[in-house]
Amino acid sequence: MKVADIDWDNWQPEVTATLLFVIKQNQILLIRKKRGLGAGKVNGPGGHIEAGETPLACAIRETQEELLITPLDVEARGELFFHAEDMPRIHGFVFTATDYAGTPTETPEAIPLWFPIDAIPFDEMWDDDRLWLPAVIQGDTVQGRFTFVEEHMLDHEITIRTAADNG
């Protein structure tokens, strides 16, 4: 299924969620997800936005719950739309943080993992991450639409606004 085949004007997500990436001293804090959608994969901490919660508040709460840290200097970095027939349709909000309070700690949800920016384990992540995460790390803003089946990306469309464009 191609991105162009989806009626995005009438598309409705089944899940609205967040991802947050702490980027500090040329390293990125990722997690190995222990349960739920994507269990076993490496990603940023994040999860479902609760009723009445803003995406920013969710990103901070989920990072606190999954790693026992509070991200600081959090900035919005984009929106991602995932369409799949065999998984929930997801509208995701992406954030970065340049610092945090606390100590990254393993929880029932996640194992914290630090990686150098130039050694991110994309082969252990969702297929789409390699397409947009490098731009986010550079301070750019992304908007992406993706189609998936059986956890594999079929097609994508990404718009990147560079940090210079963002003002």
Secondary structure as GFF3:
##gff-version 3
##sequence-region A 1 167
A	DSSP	three_ten_helix	3	5	.	.	.	ID=ss1
A	DSSP	beta_strand	15	24	.	.	.	ID=ss2
A	DSSP	beta_strand	27	33	.	.	.	ID=ss3
A	DSSP	beta_strand	42	43	.	.	.	ID=ss4
A	DSSP	beta_strand	46	48	.	.	.	ID=ss5
A	DSSP	alpha_helix	55	67	.	.	.	ID=ss6
A	DSSP	beta_strand	69	72	.	.	.	ID=ss7
A	DSSP	beta_strand	75	84	.	.	.	ID=ss8
A	DSSP	beta_strand	90	97	.	.	.	ID=ss9
A	DSSP	beta_strand	99	102	.	.	.	ID=ss10
A	DSSP	beta_strand	110	116	.	.	.	ID=ss11
A	DSSP	three_ten_helix	117	119	.	.	.	ID=ss12
A	DSSP	three_ten_helix	122	124	.	.	.	ID=ss13
A	DSSP	alpha_helix	129	137	.	.	.	ID=ss14
A	DSSP	beta_strand	141	149	.	.	.	ID=ss15
A	DSSP	beta_strand	152	161	.	.	.	ID=ss16
###
